[in-house]
């Protein structure tokens, strides 16, 4: 099965999980890069506002073609209980070309909230495996490896 991991990471936590999954699954990795700036305190505030208002992002072009893959793993931080704007924009642009998708997320403690249902609604299809939702503090401590490995095993168990 050919897998592409597409993720957005403002702080590096979601990137860490994406890189770990890519190593376990021998998957290709594609970071979503926004044209705007989200660093620092003001970037944090703009990020939450844009997530709440479901504002689209302007994304730089991808280096991989999602239609070439059997499965897309989407990595998103949870902002204001929802998908981050970069992942939402990616889904809205590429949903018709995605065969199957799964979702992993990092969050401050509120869980994945509405993000899985929103992803399924945009895709017009259910996610291929249950969502991997990791608290930021577990990722920061390096205590999420077991959950990441279990998620990878669930992905590998999918029929081709």
One Martini backbone bead per residue (centre of mass of N, CA, C, O) as a GRO file, in nm:
protein
  160
    1UNK     BB    1   0.097   0.037   0.023
    2UNK     BB    2   0.048   0.373  -0.057
    3UNK     BB    3   0.182   0.641   0.151
    4UNK     BB    4   0.064   0.966   0.266
    5UNK     BB    5   0.192   1.230   0.467
    6UNK     BB    6  -0.009   1.497   0.583
    7UNK     BB    7   0.098   1.811   0.737
    8UNK     BB    8   0.062   2.030   1.024
    9UNK     BB    9   0.309   2.255   1.199
   10UNK     BB   10   0.378   2.497   1.440
   11UNK     BB   11   0.557   2.344   1.692
   12UNK     BB   12   0.633   2.014   1.605
   13UNK     BB   13   0.446   1.785   1.702
   14UNK     BB   14   0.314   1.682   1.439
   15UNK     BB   15   0.580   1.630   1.298
   16UNK     BB   16   0.684   1.410   1.485
   17UNK     BB   17   0.456   1.210   1.428
   18UNK     BB   18   0.491   1.197   1.121
   19UNK     BB   19   0.784   1.089   1.123
   20UNK     BB   20   0.726   0.831   1.279
   21UNK     BB   21   0.518   0.714   1.080
   22UNK     BB   22   0.698   0.711   0.829
   23UNK     BB   23   0.898   0.505   0.943
   24UNK     BB   24   0.690   0.271   1.004
   25UNK     BB   25   0.542   0.293   0.694
   26UNK     BB   26   0.706   0.392   0.455
   27UNK     BB   27   0.637   0.697   0.402
   28UNK     BB   28   0.543   0.977   0.271
   29UNK     BB   29   0.625   1.335   0.308
   30UNK     BB   30   0.398   1.632   0.368
   31UNK     BB   31   0.413   1.953   0.418
   32UNK     BB   32   0.226   2.220   0.515
   33UNK     BB   33   0.253   2.545   0.358
   34UNK     BB   34   0.220   2.863   0.445
   35UNK     BB   35   0.224   3.199   0.360
   36UNK     BB   36   0.182   3.269   0.636
   37UNK     BB   37   0.203   3.372   0.979
   38UNK     BB   38   0.229   3.174   1.317
   39UNK     BB   39   0.419   3.298   1.503
   40UNK     BB   40   0.373   3.339   1.811
   41UNK     BB   41   0.130   3.503   1.973
   42UNK     BB   42  -0.020   3.621   1.720
   43UNK     BB   43  -0.026   3.355   1.564
   44UNK     BB   44  -0.197   3.206   1.769
   45UNK     BB   45  -0.446   3.389   1.752
   46UNK     BB   46  -0.492   3.360   1.445
   47UNK     BB   47  -0.530   3.056   1.444
   48UNK     BB   48  -0.788   3.043   1.616
   49UNK     BB   49  -0.959   3.233   1.448
   50UNK     BB   50  -0.939   3.075   1.175
   51UNK     BB   51  -1.065   2.816   1.283
   52UNK     BB   52  -1.339   2.924   1.378
   53UNK     BB   53  -1.396   3.066   1.081
   54UNK     BB   54  -1.288   2.882   0.849
   55UNK     BB   55  -1.033   2.981   0.717
   56UNK     BB   56  -0.842   2.988   0.462
   57UNK     BB   57  -0.550   2.891   0.312
   58UNK     BB   58  -0.230   2.952   0.180
   59UNK     BB   59  -0.072   2.722  -0.022
   60UNK     BB   60   0.184   2.559  -0.107
   61UNK     BB   61   0.299   2.354  -0.318
   62UNK     BB   62   0.315   2.033  -0.386
   63UNK     BB   63   0.530   1.740  -0.431
   64UNK     BB   64   0.281   1.563  -0.416
   65UNK     BB   65   0.031   1.327  -0.536
   66UNK     BB   66  -0.250   1.211  -0.390
   67UNK     BB   67  -0.363   1.019  -0.628
   68UNK     BB   68  -0.098   0.815  -0.598
   69UNK     BB   69  -0.252   0.712  -0.338
   70UNK     BB   70  -0.412   0.489  -0.114
   71UNK     BB   71  -0.314   0.671   0.142
   72UNK     BB   72  -0.409   0.935   0.368
   73UNK     BB   73  -0.235   1.104   0.618
   74UNK     BB   74  -0.361   1.328   0.862
   75UNK     BB   75  -0.207   1.614   1.017
   76UNK     BB   76  -0.331   1.783   1.320
   77UNK     BB   77  -0.396   2.040   1.491
   78UNK     BB   78  -0.591   2.155   1.755
   79UNK     BB   79  -0.812   2.429   1.691
   80UNK     BB   80  -1.080   2.514   1.842
   81UNK     BB   81  -1.190   2.208   1.804
   82UNK     BB   82  -1.032   2.188   1.517
   83UNK     BB   83  -0.916   2.222   1.229
   84UNK     BB   84  -0.676   2.339   1.064
   85UNK     BB   85  -0.659   2.541   0.794
   86UNK     BB   86  -0.459   2.376   0.618
   87UNK     BB   87  -0.616   2.105   0.625
   88UNK     BB   88  -0.884   2.208   0.525
   89UNK     BB   89  -0.781   2.313   0.254
   90UNK     BB   90  -0.671   2.053   0.148
   91UNK     BB   91  -0.937   1.895   0.152
   92UNK     BB   92  -1.098   2.088  -0.034
   93UNK     BB   93  -0.896   2.046  -0.282
   94UNK     BB   94  -0.851   1.696  -0.262
   95UNK     BB   95  -1.090   1.501  -0.204
   96UNK     BB   96  -1.152   1.370  -0.492
   97UNK     BB   97  -0.842   1.223  -0.487
   98UNK     BB   98  -0.919   1.059  -0.230
   99UNK     BB   99  -0.952   0.733  -0.135
  100UNK     BB  100  -0.804   0.733   0.156
  101UNK     BB  101  -0.837   0.812   0.515
  102UNK     BB  102  -0.653   0.949   0.793
  103UNK     BB  103  -0.622   1.057   1.147
  104UNK     BB  104  -0.405   1.290   1.316
  105UNK     BB  105  -0.348   1.439   1.650
  106UNK     BB  106  -0.294   1.738   1.832
  107UNK     BB  107  -0.340   1.840   2.186
  108UNK     BB  108  -0.410   2.010   2.496
  109UNK     BB  109  -0.693   1.817   2.607
  110UNK     BB  110  -0.977   1.808   2.424
  111UNK     BB  111  -0.927   1.660   2.187
  112UNK     BB  112  -1.064   1.615   1.862
  113UNK     BB  113  -1.356   1.656   1.852
  114UNK     BB  114  -1.465   1.772   1.532
  115UNK     BB  115  -1.250   1.680   1.323
  116UNK     BB  116  -1.343   1.402   1.213
  117UNK     BB  117  -1.623   1.494   1.107
  118UNK     BB  118  -1.512   1.712   0.916
  119UNK     BB  119  -1.340   1.531   0.739
  120UNK     BB  120  -1.570   1.343   0.648
  121UNK     BB  121  -1.742   1.564   0.517
  122UNK     BB  122  -1.535   1.654   0.304
  123UNK     BB  123  -1.485   1.355   0.189
  124UNK     BB  124  -1.744   1.173   0.189
  125UNK     BB  125  -1.604   0.980   0.418
  126UNK     BB  126  -1.471   0.754   0.601
  127UNK     BB  127  -1.243   0.668   0.805
  128UNK     BB  128  -1.018   0.398   0.806
  129UNK     BB  129  -0.939   0.479   1.104
  130UNK     BB  130  -0.893   0.553   1.400
  131UNK     BB  131  -0.807   0.813   1.579
  132UNK     BB  132  -0.513   0.990   1.654
  133UNK     BB  133  -0.484   1.123   1.991
  134UNK     BB  134  -0.249   1.368   2.117
  135UNK     BB  135  -0.102   1.499   2.370
  136UNK     BB  136   0.130   1.733   2.398
  137UNK     BB  137   0.278   1.628   2.657
  138UNK     BB  138   0.343   1.345   2.537
  139UNK     BB  139   0.513   1.442   2.303
  140UNK     BB  140   0.720   1.609   2.469
  141UNK     BB  141   0.809   1.343   2.645
  142UNK     BB  142   0.794   1.073   2.463
  143UNK     BB  143   0.492   0.909   2.538
  144UNK     BB  144   0.364   0.811   2.226
  145UNK     BB  145   0.476   0.547   2.090
  146UNK     BB  146   0.256   0.335   2.137
  147UNK     BB  147   0.024   0.482   1.989
  148UNK     BB  148   0.172   0.509   1.719
  149UNK     BB  149   0.215   0.203   1.672
  150UNK     BB  150  -0.086   0.122   1.675
  151UNK     BB  151  -0.168   0.295   1.437
  152UNK     BB  152   0.024   0.167   1.233
  153UNK     BB  153  -0.099  -0.118   1.259
  154UNK     BB  154  -0.383  -0.038   1.158
  155UNK     BB  155  -0.287   0.052   0.880
  156UNK     BB  156  -0.145  -0.222   0.797
  157UNK     BB  157  -0.431  -0.387   0.825
  158UNK     BB  158  -0.525  -0.286   0.578
  159UNK     BB  159  -0.655  -0.327   0.291
  160UNK     BB  160  -0.531  -0.286  -0.040
   0.00000   0.00000   0.00000
